[in-house]
Amino acid sequence: MATLFDPVTIGDIALNNRIVMAPLTRNRSPGAVPNTLNVTYYEQRASAGLLITEGTAITQQGQGYADVPGLYTPQALEGWRKVTDAVHAKGGRIVVQIWHVGRISHNSLQPEGAKPVAPSAIRAKSKTYLINADGTGSFTETSEPHALEIAEIDGIVEDYRRAARAAIDAGFDGIEIHAANGYLIDQFLRSGSNHRSDAYGGTLENRARFLFQVVDAVTQEIGAGRVGIRLSPVTPANDAYDPEPQAVFGYVLKNLARYALAYIHIIEGATGGPRDHQQGDHPFDYPALRATYVAAGGKAAWMTNNGYDKALAEKTLRDGEADLVAFGKPFIANPDLVERLERNAPLNAPDQATFYGGGARGYTDYPALEQVA
């Protein structure tokens, strides 16, 4: 019977335990370049079985928020190399979440002030985070997007491939494809944001075409055993909606089974919100989703996420409903979360006012257990 603290191998990556730090956007990489503060942040949390970085843009076009890191300049890769070296020196494992936000962006973040891109020219009812002239940060409405031409889609698939190679060259143990939370891949999957009538719209096969082109590209480039994928079947984040999520994600998981991926990362419910959130007429059946994947021959580790505490995580592993459990906000405030969970120690409370932007306060200054003592 697996516990949170047992080692496990996922694809080509050996982990010291089954506790995962979920990707957490923190907006502390000015110029899209990881810095010494980011090195400290990840190094502090290296006792996690697996660290998944914050969403990291594959190109400037893929950027959707101020001061989030990228993978598309020599300076960014040099910054990430310092992060991966520090994590590995602590015995940790780290993958980078590769990201294209699609329509969840703003003209001011795009090359030459262009429109963000999307499957269809539908503006999201959502906000992004920008830095004001005085250096403070604030949320603002996303910009109207441009509907991608097919030739542009092919170019973005190639951007994903290049980013995967850059990640391995920067020392990462693997990558996570961000296909959740209403960003570009998710926008193609869902009928609420995809109104296309060509080979990328209409049927499930067409709407999932972009996702599988990306998976093909990155697995061929770095090997499937170093690739995970994140999905959020019913989240309303960033105006994501489809009335038939069970059918959509059942199709996706059935077809992901043909790849020998490292892991499948599932957000249960509304990201950062209620675990029982539903879209469409019926509650989402997560066990049925996994059963679909397994029946199709899928063998990747199954990672669950959203609102987990130790008790729920242990029960989920004990019942065989997951192989890994991701924790988000608890890792913000507890760099030594693994030790605290193992010792049943109290947790620091996160300061939400410091989640996005700023410096060390609320980022690298949360005390570890020995500092509290």
N, C-alpha and C positions, 0 to 999 in steps of 0.2 A: 504494500500500500504506500503510494507516494506521499511525501510531505513537502512543504514549501522549501525545506532545507536540504533535500536530496539533489545530488548532481544529475544532469541529464544531457544527452547529446541531441542536438536538433540539426538535421542535415549535416553540414561539415563543421558545426560549431559546438564545442564542448563547454557546458556551463557548470558553474560551481553550485548553483541552486536554481530553484524554479521561480524566483521572485524577479520580476521584470520592472524596470523603470519605464513607464509609458512616455511617449514623446510629449514634450511640454514646451510650447512656444513661450519664450521669455523676453524677446526683443532686446537683447544685449550684445549684438554683434554689428556695430556701426560699419557701414560700407560693405555689409554682407561678408565680413571677414571675422572668423573666430579670433578671440584675443586671450590674454592671460587670465582674465576673469572667467572666461568660459572653460579654460583648462582647469582652474581650481574647482569650478562647479561640478564638472563631470568626474574629476579625480576624487572628490569627496564622496561620491556615490558609487564608486567602483566595486563595492561589495555586493551590489545587485548581481544576480546571475547573468542578466543581460541589460545593458543600457541601450535604449533606443533614443537617438538624438531628437531634438526639436526638428520640425519640418525644415528641410534644407532645399533651396530652390535649385533646379537643374539649369536654369538660365535666368537672365534678368527678366525676361517676359514672364517667367514662372513666379516672380516675387509678388507677394500680395500684402505684405505688412512691412513697416519700417524696421530696420535694424535686426532682421532675421538673417541667418547665414546663408551662403550659397556654396556651390560646388563648381563654379564656372570660371574662376580666376586663379592664377598661380598663387596670389596672396591668400585666398581662401583655403586652398589645398595645403599651403604651408601652415596656416593656423590650425587646420584640422589634424595635421600630422602631429602637432604638439599635444593635442587632446588625446589622440589614440595612443601615443607613446606613454602619456601619463597614466591612462587607464590600464594599459597593459603592464606597466611597471607595478601596479597595485594588484595584478592578477585578475583583472576584470576583462569582460568582453563587451564590445560596443559595435552596433550597426547604425548606419545613418538612414534616416527616413528621407527618401527622395521625393520631391514635391513640385508639382505645378498647380498653382491655385486656380488657373482659368479665370473665370469672371469675378472671383473674390479678390479684386484688386482695385487700384485707382490709377488714373492717367499719370499722376505725378511719379509713380513708381515704375512706369513702363519706359522702354527705350524711346527716346525722343517724344515722350508724352503721348504715345499712341494709346488706342483703346485696348483694354484687356481682351483676351480671346475666350471663346466659349463654343460649345456645340451649336448653339443658337443665340441670336442677338436678343437675349432676354436678360434684363438687368435683375440681379439678385436683390431680394429684400434682406439685406445684410449690411454689415459695416466692416471697415478695415481700420488699422491703427497707423497713424501718421505722426511724424515729429513736427511740431510747430516751429516757427521762426525763433522763438525764445528758448527752444530746447525742450520744452515740455511735450508730452505725448497726449493724443486725444483720438477718439474714434470718430470716423466719418463715413458717410454713405459710399458704397462701392460705385464705380463708374459703369456706364453702359458699355457692354462688350461688343466685339466684332465676331460674327459667325465664321468659324474656320473653314477655309477651302481645303479640299482633300490634299492638295500638295503641301499645305501648311501642316496638316496632321502628320504626314510622313516625316516632315522635318522635326516635329516634336518627339516622335518615336525615336528618331536618331539622337535627339538631345538626351533622352532617358538612357540610351545605351552608353553615350559618352560619360554621363554622370556616374553610371555604375562602375565603369572602368576607373574614373577619377577617384571614386570612393575607395576602391581596393588599393590604388596607388598611394592614397593618403593614409593607409594603414588600418582601415576599418575591417572588421571581421565579416561584414556582409552589408546588405542594404534591406530596407523595408520600403516597398512601394506604397505610397500613400494613395489609396483608392477609396477613401472615406470622407465623411464630414463635409460633403458638398463641394469638394474641389474638383479639378478638371476631369479625372477619370470617373468620379462619381456623377458628375454632371452629364457625361455621356450615358451612363447606365440608367438614369432615372427619366421617366417620361415628363416629369414636371419641368425639367431644364433642357431636354432634348426633343426638339420639334422637327428634326431633320427628316427629309424624305428620300435621302440617298442611301448609300451602303452603310452609313453610320447612324441611321435612325429607323424608327418604326418597330421592327421585330426585336425580340430579345437578342438574337444572334447579331443583328446589326448594331444595337446599342452597346453590346459587349465587345465589339470588334476592336476598338481602340485599346481596351484593357489587355486583351490577349496579344495584340501587337507589341505592347510594352513588355509584357511578361516574356514573350518570345525573345525580344531584343536583349533584355538584361540577363536572362538565363543563358542565352547563347554566349554572351560576353563574359560572364564571371562564374557561371555554373549555378544550377538551380539550388544546390545545397547551401548557398550563401545568400539566398533570397527569401524574404518573407513578404507578406502582403497584409495591409490593414483594410478592413471593411466595416461599415456601420449600417446594417440593413434598415433600421428605422429612424435614425437620427434626423431631427429637423434642422440641424446645424447648417448655417449658411444657405437657408431656403431650399434644402434638399427635400424632395418629395417624390414618391411614387405610390399609387394606390394598391399595387400588387407586389410588395417587397418579397414575399415568400417565393413567388415565381421567379423574380429577377435574380435573387441571390442563390436560390436553388440551382438555377441554370449556371451561374458563375461558379459555384463550388463544384458542381458536377464536372465542369470542364477544367477547373484548376487541378483536379485530381490527376490529370495526365502529366503533371510536372512534379519532380521530386523536390519540392520546396522545403525550406527549413521550417517554416511555421506559417500558420494562418492566424491572424490577429483580429478577433471579433469584438467590436464595441456593442455591448448589450444595452438596448434602450436608447435614451437621448444622451448624447455625449455630455458628460458632466452633470446630467440631470436624472430624471426618474428612470429606473431600470425597467419599469413596465410600460414605458411609452410605446404606442403603436401607431402605425400608419395603415390606412385601409380599414377594412371591415373586421379583421380578426387579429388577435394578439399574435405576435411573431413566435414561431416555434423554433427555438435555438437547437434543442436536441435533434429535431427533424433535419435541420440544416446540416449538422455534423453527420448525421446518419446518411444523408445524401452524398456527402463527400466521401465517407468511408466506403459506402456501397459501390462508388465509382472507382475505388482503388486508391483513394487518397491516403497518404501515410505521414504527412507533415504534422509536426507538433501543433496542438490546438491551444491557442492563447486567448483567455477571456479578460475582459476589461470593463470597468465602469462601476464605481461605488463599492469596491471590495474592501472589507476589513479582514483581519486574520481569520476569524471564525468562518466567514463565508468562503474565503479562499481555501482553507483546509478542507471544508466540507466538499467543495467543488472538486478538489483533487482526489479526496477519499472516494467520492462517488464515481470517479472516472469520467467526469464531465469536461475535464481540461487537463493539459499537461503543464501549463504555465499560467501564472496569473500576473497581470500588469497592474501596478499601482501608480496613480498620477499625483494628485495633490499631496498625499502623505510624503512623497519623495521631495516635494518642494521644501518642506519644513524640517525634514528628518534625513540628513545626509547618511546617517547610519541606520536607516530603516530596517535593514536585515537584522542587525543586532537587536534592535528594539523589539521586533516581532519575535525573535527567538527567545528573548528574556522576558517577554510580556511586560516590557517597560512602557511607561506613558509616552505619548507622542507630543512633540511640539505642535502648536496650532499654526497653520499658515496665515500670513498677513496678505489678504487679497489685494490691498492697495499697492503692493509691490510686485504683483505678478508680472506686469508688463512694463518693460523699460526701466531705466534707472541704472544704479550701480550695484555695489556689493550689498547694500542693505536689502534684506529680503531675498537675497540670492545666494551668497556664500557665507553669511554670518549667522545662520541658525546653529545653535550649539549641539555638539554631539554629547552622548551620555557622560563621558568622562569630564567634559567641561561643566556640565550641570552639577555633577558630583563635587 
